[in-house]
Amino acid sequence: MTVNSNSAPPILSMKSSALKNVDNGPGVALLSGTIAVIDAAKAVAPSVLAQGILSIISNILAIMKNTLQNEGDFRALIEQCQVICDVIVSAMEAQTEGDLGSELSDIIIDLKSFVQGIYDAVVSANEHNITQRAISASSDKNRIATWARELDSRVLLINMHLNMITHRKIHQQSHVNRPSMSATYEDWHVILPNVPSPFFDRDNLIAHITALLINQHHVALFGPGGISKTSLAKAIIHDSVIAEKFRDRRYFVSFDGLEASGISTGIVRDEQWEEVTKFLTSTDTIMVIDHADTLTAARNADSVAHIIDDLTSSSSVVLLLTTQNKHTTPYLVTQVVSVLTLKCTYARKTFEHVCPRHIPTEIIDEILDSVDNHPLSVNIIARQAAQHEWSGAELLSAWKTKQVALLEIGEGKSRSLRATVELSLTAPSVVALGDDARKLLEIITFFPQGLDAMRVKALYPSAATDMDALFMHSIIHCEGNRFTMLTPVRLYLGHKTPNPDARFLDTIRKIYYRELSGPIEQRQALVEAEDVNVERLITFDFDRAINVDDSCCRACISFLDNLAICKPRVTILTTKLEELPVRSLGILAKVTSRSARSKTISLRQKTQLVKSAGMLASSIRRSTLTSTFLRTLFVW
């Protein structure tokens, strides 16, 4: 079969008429129209392989049509089936089955196998839920989303090969009739990811990145997981300025979910690579490489980096990378753009866009501030609020009682904090840091305000080097002179490993307790800068110890006394002190019925602690009265 560049594949001309004849409701209409188009394409497909894929897809959609209740979950999958139909027919229109070429043929065979797997799963789900006549279990939603993503990646791969085939045919025919490039490509449609849902506080950033790309600067979007790097990249590749300059030479390649060990350049022969580079560098081209940090962990990372370097040596190719690792593609000179969390106002707008229910502003701000306005966390919490139709009070209660559980719900990095964090922690270059680096991460998690470089260096000889590596992977970040992490990441890691390594914790404990017993200037400086860390440590020690020792009591007394002077505020320690029983002595200890494992302190310790707690309470009252008095002056 020869290529006819002046006529679209039959499927494309049939689509509009087939869809017009269906009006049985939005979900069923979409399915019925899609099935009609695919059946029509199957009838004219020139290849048994194409007919097989289209037949399986048609059967999947037919089952969904009879059982569909959760239309929204399936819409992305239905749209992917439409795209597959277009691409498969285009591939078969381009060449006969014997002419396909081994790589494209293998890709299409793999696609058929994957589609068959979806069909088997849908049939199984249909039989399981036959009494309800629905495939609507919450677990199915995640599988459906995964199917859609997998289909998208396979279609993108076929898309690239079809581009190469078209380019090869143009080159072969150029000596005969020399067709114009624009005429040859006028029927080609680049398959790009969907435009992301509206998100806020990014317009200036998008404009800045777009300007860099237009001026042929390669750009790396750097930041922790869930910060919206991928969404930014999708918005940029659809930006009108980018679309006008690069038109159908915009490519989006994602390594999301791929194992680094499975990436290799070994399957690309020299002549094939020459053809790819010749095609990509023939005119202005932009390529987005999503999760580019996966490439640095590939089996032959140097070869991958050199391939990217080859591409970017051409002035016509510009790259936009998303990465959590600043060491991505060491041979490539890029403009690194750090993607930050949202400002409070825009985090609230994002929440209200996802969850339009009326929830008091102060509740939204309180919850979102507690996750550092982290974009993924904002979206997850908003989706939960919308799904459960929570009031403000119900949302606040759910957040206070099950924070980590809310953030872990869902599958995939776009719906679960767990998936995003684990993707960073399991990166080969992070795992290679070893056990000490894992313990280091645990101790940073334990202290809410993080640890400064001096305390980190005291843990083990190479701690500072490991901390720099974790920083380069955006797992931690710096605030002033302290290493810390985003609150959502801390919540997840703290839930996963609530107790840090005992040896590391003892090292930091000795430093804090020594400073709390030092000169007054040192004590006050410590409480001014790290009061939350000190409170966390002493609370932990009170909770863990059976008989609270003198060092812990002295540290607590010093902390309460200096807190009363420097930062009068309520602390959980005062409540814990009131609950601590006094240790019985002498004959009284023999007749008491208290369990040997009960937590106790001596009478002297209790007296000193209560005195310090009383001083703090008095200081808080004075501070409150002073603030109230000053406010009344301004009111009058």
BATIPA-107049 format. One line per 2 residues: their letters; for each residue x, y, z of C-alpha. Coordinates in nm, 3 decimals. Layout:
BEGIN
A	X Y Z ~ ...
# end
This chain:
BEGIN
MT	0.000 0.000 0.000 ~ 0.138 0.342 -0.093
VN	0.108 0.667 0.093 ~ -0.156 0.909 -0.029
SN	-0.070 1.241 0.128 ~ -0.372 1.415 -0.021
SA	-0.637 1.207 0.151 ~ -0.695 1.144 0.521
PP	-0.730 0.786 0.645 ~ -1.089 0.655 0.611
IL	-1.138 0.658 0.985 ~ -1.088 1.033 1.007
SM	-1.353 1.110 0.751 ~ -1.603 0.875 0.917
KS	-1.565 1.007 1.271 ~ -1.787 1.314 1.261
SA	-2.082 1.146 1.090 ~ -2.071 0.847 1.322
LK	-2.077 1.063 1.631 ~ -2.365 1.279 1.510
NV	-2.605 0.986 1.504 ~ -2.585 0.917 1.876
DN	-2.773 1.113 2.141 ~ -2.852 0.868 2.422
GP	-2.684 1.068 2.700 ~ -2.325 1.194 2.724
GV	-2.156 0.875 2.849 ~ -2.337 0.627 2.628
AL	-2.325 0.867 2.332 ~ -1.948 0.895 2.355
LS	-1.913 0.517 2.377 ~ -2.157 0.442 2.098
GT	-1.991 0.692 1.866 ~ -1.645 0.558 1.942
IA	-1.755 0.196 1.886 ~ -1.913 0.289 1.552
VI	-1.595 0.463 1.436 ~ -1.370 0.175 1.544
DA	-1.595 -0.088 1.378 ~ -1.587 0.113 1.057
AK	-1.209 0.137 1.073 ~ -1.182 -0.237 1.141
AV	-1.376 -0.313 0.823 ~ -1.127 -0.125 0.603
AP	-0.803 -0.193 0.797 ~ -0.550 -0.352 0.557
SV	-0.375 -0.557 0.826 ~ -0.481 -0.853 1.038
LA	-0.276 -0.703 1.323 ~ -0.466 -0.374 1.300
QG	-0.800 -0.553 1.280 ~ -0.711 -0.753 1.592
IL	-0.630 -0.445 1.801 ~ -0.938 -0.255 1.685
SI	-1.161 -0.557 1.750 ~ -1.036 -0.590 2.110
IS	-1.086 -0.216 2.171 ~ -1.438 -0.233 2.033
NI	-1.520 -0.524 2.267 ~ -1.383 -0.336 2.568
LA	-1.601 -0.036 2.493 ~ -1.907 -0.254 2.429
IM	-1.877 -0.404 2.780 ~ -1.828 -0.059 2.929
KN	-2.137 0.067 2.746 ~ -2.355 -0.195 2.917
TL	-2.204 -0.151 3.264 ~ -2.102 0.215 3.274
QN	-2.193 0.410 3.586 ~ -1.871 0.595 3.666
EG	-1.844 0.777 3.332 ~ -1.588 1.029 3.449
DF	-1.336 0.760 3.539 ~ -1.355 0.600 3.194
RA	-1.355 0.917 2.982 ~ -0.974 0.934 2.955
LI	-0.962 0.565 2.856 ~ -1.235 0.615 2.593
EQ	-1.048 0.910 2.446 ~ -0.728 0.704 2.436
CQ	-0.914 0.433 2.244 ~ -1.018 0.695 1.988
VI	-0.658 0.812 1.952 ~ -0.532 0.453 1.916
CD	-0.782 0.395 1.638 ~ -0.652 0.700 1.450
VI	-0.286 0.611 1.499 ~ -0.319 0.241 1.414
VS	-0.505 0.314 1.091 ~ -0.250 0.583 1.004
AM	0.032 0.334 1.063 ~ -0.132 0.071 0.844
EA	-0.216 0.326 0.576 ~ 0.150 0.420 0.567
QT	0.283 0.068 0.501 ~ 0.181 -0.287 0.433
EG	0.215 -0.534 0.719 ~ 0.524 -0.694 0.566
DL	0.678 -0.349 0.519 ~ 0.628 -0.222 0.872
GS	0.982 -0.261 0.996 ~ 1.075 -0.471 1.296
EL	1.067 -0.199 1.562 ~ 0.731 -0.046 1.469
SD	0.585 -0.394 1.426 ~ 0.710 -0.496 1.772
II	0.562 -0.183 1.927 ~ 0.221 -0.246 1.769
ID	0.229 -0.613 1.875 ~ 0.313 -0.500 2.230
LK	0.020 -0.256 2.213 ~ -0.210 -0.541 2.109
SF	-0.090 -0.751 2.404 ~ -0.150 -0.463 2.647
VQ	-0.498 -0.392 2.507 ~ -0.578 -0.763 2.541
GI	-0.480 -0.738 2.910 ~ -0.723 -0.446 2.957
YD	-0.997 -0.647 2.789 ~ -0.939 -0.944 3.020
AV	-0.949 -0.717 3.326 ~ -1.270 -0.544 3.211
VS	-1.436 -0.880 3.144 ~ -1.333 -1.003 3.489
AN	-1.462 -0.685 3.656 ~ -1.788 -0.709 3.462
EH	-1.847 -1.071 3.571 ~ -1.763 -0.983 3.933
NI	-2.005 -0.689 3.937 ~ -2.275 -0.837 3.714
TQ	-2.547 -0.795 3.976 ~ -2.479 -0.424 4.008
RA	-2.428 -0.383 3.633 ~ -2.138 -0.148 3.701
IS	-1.762 -0.136 3.697 ~ -1.742 0.126 3.964
AS	-1.532 0.003 4.257 ~ -1.291 0.266 4.384
SD	-0.998 0.035 4.314 ~ -1.098 0.029 3.945
KN	-1.054 0.405 3.919 ~ -0.681 0.374 3.975
RI	-0.646 0.086 3.728 ~ -0.836 0.284 3.463
AT	-0.607 0.584 3.510 ~ -0.302 0.357 3.483
WA	-0.436 0.202 3.160 ~ -0.488 0.546 3.008
RE	-0.131 0.653 3.096 ~ 0.018 0.331 2.958
LD	-0.179 0.363 2.635 ~ -0.065 0.724 2.605
SR	0.304 0.627 2.627 ~ 0.263 0.353 2.365
VL	0.080 0.587 2.127 ~ 0.356 0.848 2.164
LI	0.613 0.584 2.068 ~ 0.415 0.486 1.755
NM	0.375 0.856 1.678 ~ 0.752 0.907 1.677
HL	0.810 0.609 1.448 ~ 0.543 0.731 1.205
NM	0.716 1.068 1.191 ~ 1.039 0.890 1.102
IT	0.864 0.679 0.834 ~ 0.712 0.991 0.678
HR	1.048 1.164 0.682 ~ 1.217 0.864 0.517
KI	0.956 0.854 0.236 ~ 0.996 1.228 0.176
HQ	1.370 1.178 0.144 ~ 1.325 0.884 -0.097
QS	1.080 1.077 -0.318 ~ 1.267 1.407 -0.306
HV	1.467 1.334 -0.623 ~ 1.146 1.259 -0.820
NR	0.898 1.534 -0.748 ~ 1.046 1.719 -0.445
PS	0.718 1.780 -0.255 ~ 0.712 2.077 -0.019
MS	0.757 1.999 0.351 ~ 0.442 2.187 0.449
AT	0.226 1.997 0.203 ~ 0.360 1.662 0.316
YE	0.292 1.729 0.685 ~ -0.044 1.904 0.654
DW	-0.239 1.589 0.749 ~ -0.011 1.501 1.043
HV	-0.131 1.574 1.396 ~ 0.116 1.567 1.684
IL	-0.020 1.376 1.983 ~ 0.047 1.581 2.296
PN	-0.066 1.524 2.656 ~ -0.385 1.697 2.760
VP	-0.374 2.056 2.878 ~ -0.353 2.044 3.259
SP	-0.645 2.154 3.475 ~ -0.639 2.526 3.555
FF	-0.378 2.606 3.816 ~ -0.284 2.935 3.972
DR	0.021 3.144 4.063 ~ 0.218 3.018 3.762
DN	0.150 3.271 3.483 ~ 0.471 3.470 3.536
LI	0.674 3.151 3.566 ~ 0.528 3.012 3.242
AH	0.604 3.341 3.062 ~ 0.962 3.337 3.192
IT	1.025 2.976 3.086 ~ 0.860 3.030 2.748
AL	1.086 3.330 2.681 ~ 1.394 3.119 2.761
LI	1.282 2.841 2.525 ~ 1.195 3.078 2.242
NQ	1.548 3.219 2.271 ~ 1.692 2.865 2.238
HH	1.787 2.815 2.602 ~ 1.746 2.461 2.737
VA	1.550 2.468 3.063 ~ 1.537 2.227 3.358
LF	1.239 2.257 3.594 ~ 1.374 2.153 3.933
GP	1.184 2.078 4.253 ~ 1.048 1.809 4.484
GG	0.773 1.567 4.387 ~ 0.422 1.708 4.370
IS	0.537 2.066 4.310 ~ 0.362 2.072 3.964
KT	0.667 2.045 3.735 ~ 0.488 1.810 3.493
SL	0.177 2.029 3.483 ~ 0.395 2.330 3.409
AK	0.567 2.145 3.125 ~ 0.230 2.045 2.976
AI	0.102 2.402 3.000 ~ 0.418 2.535 2.835
IH	0.411 2.295 2.540 ~ 0.050 2.403 2.475
DS	0.132 2.774 2.520 ~ 0.029 2.979 2.216
VI	0.376 3.133 2.174 ~ 0.542 2.789 2.178
AE	0.275 2.645 1.946 ~ 0.325 2.928 1.695
KF	0.703 2.883 1.682 ~ 0.729 2.503 1.686
RD	0.386 2.403 1.546 ~ 0.384 2.024 1.485
RR	0.743 1.985 1.605 ~ 0.647 1.968 1.973
YF	0.719 1.640 2.150 ~ 0.645 1.528 2.505
VS	0.839 1.223 2.627 ~ 0.764 1.099 2.979
FD	0.966 0.854 3.183 ~ 0.706 0.854 3.461
GL	0.676 0.511 3.618 ~ 0.958 0.357 3.414
EA	1.230 0.156 3.587 ~ 1.569 0.310 3.523
SG	1.711 -0.039 3.469 ~ 1.482 -0.078 3.169
IS	1.623 0.223 2.984 ~ 1.902 0.151 2.740
TG	2.039 0.287 2.415 ~ 2.158 -0.057 2.307
IV	1.853 -0.124 2.085 ~ 1.921 0.181 1.866
RD	2.148 0.106 1.573 ~ 2.383 0.375 1.442
EQ	2.192 0.423 1.118 ~ 1.864 0.450 1.309
WE	2.006 0.709 1.546 ~ 2.142 0.905 1.251
EV	1.794 0.903 1.099 ~ 1.634 1.017 1.425
TK	1.876 1.305 1.475 ~ 1.844 1.410 1.111
FL	1.466 1.419 1.146 ~ 1.461 1.605 1.479
TS	1.721 1.862 1.378 ~ 1.575 1.936 1.034
TD	1.371 2.231 1.164 ~ 1.284 2.409 1.488
TI	1.186 2.140 1.741 ~ 1.101 2.144 2.111
MV	1.115 1.828 2.319 ~ 0.989 1.794 2.675
ID	1.157 1.516 2.875 ~ 0.944 1.455 3.183
HA	1.116 1.284 3.479 ~ 1.453 1.329 3.312
DT	1.627 1.225 3.636 ~ 1.533 0.866 3.545
LT	1.785 0.889 3.261 ~ 2.079 0.950 3.495
AA	2.009 0.612 3.659 ~ 1.984 0.418 3.331
RN	2.211 0.120 3.277 ~ 2.425 0.323 3.036
AD	2.358 0.674 3.168 ~ 2.666 0.817 2.994
SV	2.539 0.702 2.654 ~ 2.195 0.849 2.725
AH	2.351 1.180 2.828 ~ 2.566 1.188 2.513
II	2.257 1.120 2.299 ~ 2.082 1.419 2.454
DD	2.400 1.621 2.403 ~ 2.398 1.523 2.034
LT	2.042 1.647 1.998 ~ 2.107 1.976 2.170
SS	2.421 2.045 1.966 ~ 2.180 2.151 1.692
SS	2.059 2.510 1.714 ~ 1.715 2.396 1.597
VV	1.643 2.169 1.899 ~ 1.554 2.301 2.243
LL	1.483 2.085 2.550 ~ 1.258 2.136 2.851
LT	1.335 1.889 3.132 ~ 1.150 1.818 3.455
TQ	1.365 1.669 3.729 ~ 1.413 1.626 4.101
NK	1.789 1.592 4.054 ~ 2.011 1.889 3.973
HT	2.273 1.650 3.835 ~ 2.046 1.546 3.545
TP	2.223 1.534 3.207 ~ 2.566 1.658 3.318
YL	2.673 1.727 2.960 ~ 2.384 1.964 2.899
VT	2.403 2.334 2.981 ~ 2.059 2.438 3.103
QV	1.882 2.721 3.276 ~ 1.771 2.564 3.605
VS	1.436 2.704 3.719 ~ 1.334 2.609 4.074
VL	0.960 2.550 4.108 ~ 0.835 2.667 4.448
TL	0.522 2.603 4.652 ~ 0.214 2.821 4.599
KC	0.145 3.149 4.769 ~ -0.135 3.131 5.025
TY	-0.393 3.314 4.811 ~ -0.333 3.095 4.506
AR	-0.327 2.775 4.708 ~ -0.675 2.870 4.832
KT	-0.792 2.943 4.474 ~ -0.662 2.603 4.366
FE	-0.852 2.436 4.650 ~ -1.175 2.623 4.569
HV	-1.145 2.534 4.200 ~ -1.123 2.162 4.280
CP	-1.375 2.180 4.567 ~ -1.631 2.456 4.499
RH	-1.819 2.380 4.822 ~ -1.850 2.669 5.065
IP	-1.580 2.613 5.327 ~ -1.472 2.905 5.549
TE	-1.155 3.074 5.426 ~ -0.984 3.052 5.763
II	-1.024 2.671 5.769 ~ -0.888 2.633 5.415
DE	-0.591 2.857 5.495 ~ -0.515 2.675 5.820
IL	-0.508 2.332 5.654 ~ -0.318 2.440 5.343
DS	-0.062 2.631 5.550 ~ -0.001 2.311 5.747
VD	0.113 2.141 5.423 ~ 0.324 2.440 5.312
NH	0.078 2.510 5.026 ~ 0.233 2.213 4.844
PL	0.038 2.185 4.512 ~ -0.014 1.807 4.513
SV	-0.123 1.809 4.878 ~ -0.362 2.098 4.810
NI	-0.522 1.903 4.525 ~ -0.546 1.578 4.721
IA	-0.713 1.746 5.019 ~ -0.952 1.939 4.794
RQ	-1.051 1.622 4.604 ~ -1.122 1.444 4.931
AA	-1.335 1.735 5.057 ~ -1.533 1.740 4.731
QH	-1.575 1.361 4.714 ~ -1.702 1.333 5.073
EW	-1.900 1.661 5.054 ~ -1.747 1.771 5.384
SG	-1.841 2.090 5.561 ~ -1.564 2.310 5.695
AE	-1.587 2.153 6.041 ~ -1.588 1.799 5.898
LL	-1.284 1.872 5.680 ~ -1.092 2.020 5.972
SA	-1.179 1.722 6.191 ~ -1.073 1.473 5.920
WK	-0.744 1.657 5.871 ~ -0.660 1.666 6.242
TK	-0.736 1.298 6.297 ~ -0.594 1.135 5.981
QV	-0.352 1.364 5.802 ~ -0.126 1.102 5.645
AL	-0.420 0.878 5.548 ~ -0.577 1.164 5.350
LE	-0.255 1.239 5.164 ~ -0.188 0.873 5.080
IG	-0.527 0.805 4.917 ~ -0.509 0.720 4.547
EG	-0.252 0.566 4.315 ~ 0.015 0.728 4.104
KS	0.226 1.033 4.170 ~ -0.051 1.273 4.068
RS	-0.293 1.140 4.331 ~ -0.087 1.010 4.621
LR	0.184 1.169 4.831 ~ 0.317 0.822 4.910
AT	0.382 0.745 4.543 ~ 0.557 1.078 4.491
VE	0.785 1.049 4.794 ~ 0.871 0.683 4.733
LS	0.966 0.768 4.374 ~ 1.234 1.000 4.516
LT	1.352 0.765 4.791 ~ 1.389 0.463 4.560
AP	1.594 0.647 4.299 ~ 1.910 0.436 4.250
SV	2.140 0.731 4.325 ~ 1.957 0.789 4.657
VA	1.960 0.419 4.752 ~ 2.332 0.409 4.671
LG	2.402 0.662 4.948 ~ 2.358 0.379 5.198
DD	2.208 0.315 5.539 ~ 2.359 0.617 5.712
AR	2.191 0.851 5.463 ~ 1.856 0.684 5.533
KL	1.908 0.734 5.908 ~ 2.010 1.094 5.840
LE	1.681 1.149 5.658 ~ 1.493 0.999 5.954
II	1.657 1.236 6.202 ~ 1.580 1.539 5.980
TF	1.221 1.416 5.967 ~ 1.206 1.387 6.345
FP	1.289 1.753 6.409 ~ 1.019 1.983 6.263
QG	1.257 2.278 6.220 ~ 1.529 2.066 6.062
LD	1.896 2.061 6.172 ~ 2.179 2.301 6.102
AM	2.505 2.197 5.938 ~ 2.694 2.181 6.269
RV	2.454 1.927 6.418 ~ 2.448 1.725 6.095
KA	2.829 1.701 6.082 ~ 2.832 1.563 6.438
LY	2.640 1.251 6.327 ~ 2.907 1.079 6.114
PS	3.206 1.183 5.898 ~ 3.033 1.192 5.558
AA	2.700 1.332 5.684 ~ 2.750 1.673 5.519
TD	2.826 1.508 5.183 ~ 2.516 1.287 5.207
MD	2.306 1.589 5.302 ~ 2.425 1.771 4.991
AL	2.326 1.468 4.781 ~ 1.977 1.460 4.935
FM	1.949 1.833 4.867 ~ 2.048 1.781 4.502
HS	1.764 1.527 4.475 ~ 1.522 1.789 4.621
II	1.425 1.555 4.906 ~ 1.537 1.820 5.152
HC	1.590 2.195 5.119 ~ 1.762 2.474 5.311
EG	1.593 2.735 5.527 ~ 1.860 2.974 5.641
NR	2.140 2.756 5.779 ~ 1.915 2.457 5.851
FT	1.835 2.151 5.642 ~ 1.466 2.066 5.648
ML	1.188 1.930 5.424 ~ 0.837 2.014 5.311
TP	0.573 1.939 5.574 ~ 0.380 1.682 5.361
VR	0.703 1.487 5.306 ~ 0.778 1.506 5.679
LY	0.430 1.381 5.764 ~ 0.465 1.080 5.537
LG	0.818 0.988 5.645 ~ 0.736 1.046 6.013
HK	0.439 0.812 5.983 ~ 0.650 0.552 5.803
TP	0.936 0.565 6.057 ~ 0.816 0.733 6.379
NP	1.133 0.659 6.576 ~ 1.469 0.769 6.435
DA	1.792 0.578 6.482 ~ 1.873 0.569 6.856
RF	2.243 0.644 6.810 ~ 2.179 0.947 6.587
LD	1.909 1.077 6.821 ~ 2.135 1.039 7.125
TI	2.406 1.244 6.951 ~ 2.163 1.531 6.884
RK	2.009 1.497 7.232 ~ 2.347 1.550 7.397
IY	2.406 1.865 7.191 ~ 2.064 2.015 7.278
YR	2.079 1.923 7.646 ~ 2.433 2.063 7.674
EL	2.322 2.395 7.523 ~ 2.019 2.408 7.757
SG	2.259 2.390 8.053 ~ 2.505 2.644 7.911
PI	2.530 3.021 7.962 ~ 2.203 3.216 7.955
EQ	2.284 3.372 7.617 ~ 2.327 3.025 7.465
RQ	2.006 2.894 7.626 ~ 1.800 3.187 7.503
AL	1.950 3.174 7.153 ~ 1.861 2.805 7.130
VE	1.500 2.858 7.244 ~ 1.460 3.160 7.014
AE	1.575 2.963 6.708 ~ 1.475 2.602 6.773
DV	1.201 2.596 7.038 ~ 0.987 2.351 6.836
NV	1.278 2.107 6.797 ~ 1.360 2.119 7.170
ER	0.993 2.070 7.260 ~ 0.973 1.770 7.024
LI	1.282 1.608 7.179 ~ 1.180 1.656 7.544
TF	0.824 1.537 7.470 ~ 0.964 1.226 7.303
DF	1.189 1.159 7.603 ~ 0.901 1.199 7.849
DR	0.686 0.962 7.643 ~ 0.956 0.696 7.607
AI	1.121 0.695 7.951 ~ 0.991 0.488 8.241
NV	1.170 0.682 8.516 ~ 1.244 1.030 8.386
DD	1.609 1.104 8.465 ~ 1.761 1.425 8.596
SC	1.906 1.531 8.260 ~ 1.563 1.525 8.097
CR	1.404 1.716 8.386 ~ 1.681 1.976 8.390
AC	1.645 2.023 8.015 ~ 1.268 2.064 8.049
IS	1.300 2.317 8.336 ~ 1.556 2.520 8.139
FL	1.338 2.510 7.828 ~ 1.023 2.626 8.013
DN	1.211 2.904 8.195 ~ 1.367 3.042 7.877
LA	1.047 2.999 7.678 ~ 0.871 3.218 7.937
IC	1.134 3.488 7.877 ~ 1.185 3.466 7.499
KP	0.870 3.318 7.343 ~ 0.575 3.291 7.583
RV	0.343 3.033 7.427 ~ 0.143 2.727 7.518
TI	0.334 2.399 7.505 ~ 0.221 2.038 7.525
LT	0.485 1.980 7.794 ~ 0.279 2.152 8.065
TK	-0.006 1.906 8.009 ~ 0.232 1.610 8.023
LE	0.388 1.737 8.346 ~ 0.051 1.754 8.519
EL	-0.014 1.389 8.428 ~ 0.320 1.257 8.558
PV	0.284 1.079 8.896 ~ 0.538 1.122 9.175
RS	0.760 0.822 9.243 ~ 0.684 0.656 9.582
LG	0.977 0.592 9.820 ~ 1.059 0.354 10.105
IL	0.787 0.136 10.252 ~ 0.520 0.325 10.059
AK	0.674 0.202 9.733 ~ 0.632 -0.158 9.853
VT	0.261 -0.128 9.925 ~ 0.165 0.076 9.619
SR	-0.024 -0.105 9.346 ~ 0.130 0.101 9.063
SA	0.271 -0.103 8.776 ~ 0.647 -0.133 8.759
RS	0.628 0.004 8.406 ~ 0.439 0.321 8.504
KT	0.612 0.649 8.422 ~ 0.711 0.841 8.738
IS	0.930 1.129 8.858 ~ 1.065 1.225 9.197
LR	0.888 1.476 9.420 ~ 1.177 1.721 9.382
QK	1.161 1.696 9.003 ~ 0.784 1.742 9.004
TQ	0.808 2.051 9.224 ~ 1.069 2.215 9.001
LV	0.881 2.133 8.682 ~ 0.549 2.263 8.815
KS	0.721 2.584 8.926 ~ 0.867 2.641 8.578
AG	0.531 2.560 8.415 ~ 0.366 2.816 8.645
ML	0.619 3.082 8.544 ~ 0.547 3.012 8.178
AS	0.170 3.033 8.235 ~ 0.212 3.371 8.409
SI	0.427 3.498 8.125 ~ 0.166 3.389 7.868
RR	-0.108 3.572 8.062 ~ 0.101 3.892 8.077
ST	0.177 3.869 7.707 ~ -0.192 3.820 7.624
LT	-0.301 4.113 7.845 ~ -0.039 4.339 7.688
ST	-0.149 4.249 7.335 ~ -0.514 4.307 7.424
FL	-0.434 4.648 7.579 ~ -0.235 4.759 7.273
RT	-0.515 4.653 7.038 ~ -0.769 4.858 7.233
LF	-0.551 5.167 7.190 ~ -0.572 5.136 6.813
VW	-0.945 5.057 6.821 ~ -1.013 5.381 7.002
# end
